[in-house]
Each structure stands twice: as structure tokens, then as C-alpha cells.
Amino acid sequence: MAIYTVHCPLVSKAGMPEVTSHIEKFIFLRDGFCLPAFCFGPFWLLWKGAWTMAMLWFIVATIWSYALLRLGVSTEAVLSQGFVFAIWFGFEATHLYALILERRGYFTRDLVVGDNEEEAEEVFFSRWCNPDMLTSGREQNT
């Protein structure tokens, strides 16, 4: 079972979001390690549309590697620290993407649990559309 965060676009400027007409724009992010972000790092950021963050990645990685090599650190150590950074990014990529979504006008609507994204969508929409559900997401005992 995986935990998914549900992100919805904020379309009302009055403070109360109107989400019923934009259901197709809901984004479900799986919490946990992101293998594509680990393997492809800045290219994953480009694919997600985070151009500024990808450029920052390239600049910082280049300067950091160059500085370590100029200080006499071995090439193996520089590559090792790059691998450790990639592992860290694999764990933090979905959180960074959630921040990017927030800057684009999305807000976190809910947390759902499911085996895959399709099941998480079913759980979320059944909870959202069912008036017998409590606001915490638990069913009422009748």
C-alpha cells in the first residue's frame, strides 16, 4: 500500500476553492522513492516543467564538482557524493514537485492510501462524492 497526496487547482480567488469543474486536473503524487528522479535527476525536473530548478541543479553540480576536484578530492569521491545526492533526490523529488505545484496554484486536498494510482483515485472520489463519509475519511458506523 502506498500513500498518495491529492493536489487540486485553486480556481477561486475568494479563498474557497471551486474544484468540481476541474476534476481532470487533479494530481495524485505517490509518497516515497521516485526511481525516475533518482536515475535522471535534472532531466526529470525538466520533464515536470521545473526549468529553474533544473538549471540550478546543473549550475550547483558543476560548481560543486569543480571545487572538489580543485581541492584535490579524488574523482571516485566526487562521483560517490554525486551518487549520494541522487539517492537523496530520489527520496525528496515528490516533495519538491509538490512545492512546484503549490507555486502553480495547486493546494493539497487530501491523503489517500492505495496499491496504485488508480485505486487511490477510486478511494478519493468515492470519499469525496459520498455524503455518508466523515471529513476525516473514515466511514460512519451505522
N, C-alpha and C positions, 0 to 999 in steps of 0.2 A: 504494500500500500504506500502511496506517495501523497504528499501534501501539495496542493496547488493553491496559489493565490489568484483571485479573480480581480482583474483590473477593468474598470468601466470608464468610458469617456465622459467628461463633465461637459454637458451641453447647456446648462442653465447658468447664467451669471448671477442669479439672485441668491445663490448659496445652496439651494436644494437641487440636486441633480435630477435631470429627466433622462432616464435610461431606457424606457420602454421602446422607443423608436430606433435605438441603436444597438440592438442585441447582437447583430453580426460583427460589431466592433469590439466585443468583449474579448479580453486576452487572458488565457489561463497559463500561468507560469509554474512549472514544476520546481519545487524547492529541492535543492540538493546539487550534486556534482553534475556539471554540464560538460560532457565529453567533447562536443564541437568547440566550445570555448577553450578548453584545455589544449586541444590539438592545433587550432588555427588562430587563437588569440586575437590579434588586431583585425584579421580578416572576418572573424565572427562579428566584431564590433561594426565593421563596415557593412556587413550583411544586415545587421539590425538597424542601420541608419545612424549610428553614433560616430559621425565623422570626426568631430572634435576630440572625442576620447581616443579614437584610433590614431589620430595624428599625435596626440600626446603620448600614447604608448610608444610609437616609433621614435619620437624625439627623446624621451626619457631612457628607453632601452639602448639607444645608440650612444647617448652621452654617458650613461652608467657603464656600459661595456668598455667604451673607450677609456674612461677614467680608471677602471680596474686594470686594464691592460697597461696603461701608462704608469700605474703604481707598481707594476711588476708581478701582479697576480697571474697565476698560470692560466692558460687557455681552458684547461679542464675545470678549474674552479669557476671561471666566468660562465662556462656552459652549464655547470651544476647549479649556480644561482639562477640562471635563466630557467632551468627545469623546475626549480622550487617555486619561482614566481608563476610559472604556467600552472602548476598544481594549485597554488593559491587562487589564481584567476578562475580555474575550473570550478572551485567551490563558491566563489563570490560573484560570478558572472550574472546569475539571475537576479541577485540583489542590485547590482549595478544597472541592469536592464529595467528593473522596477523603478529605480530613480529616474532613468531616462523617460520612462512612460509618465511618471509624475510631472516632469518638466513639460511634457507634451499635452498635459491637461487630463490625464487619467487619474483615477483615485482607486485605492484598494477597497473593494466592495465586500469581499468575503474570503474565507479559507475553507476549502473542501478537501476531502480525502477520497482517493480512488486509485484503482490499479493502473489506469491510463487516463489520458486527457479526455477521451470520450466519456468514460464513466464519471469523471469529475464534472463534466458539463451536465450530464444527466442528473447527478446529485444536486448541483447548484440550481438548475432550472426547475427541478421538481420541488425543491425547498422554496424557491423564490415565488413560484406560482401557486403553491398550496397554502391556503389561508389557515389550515389547521396546524401549521408548524410554528414553533416558538421562535422568537427573534434570535435565540442562540443557536438555532439549527437542530434542536432536539425535538422529536415528536412528542406530542402530548399523550399521556396515558389515559385512554378512555375506557 
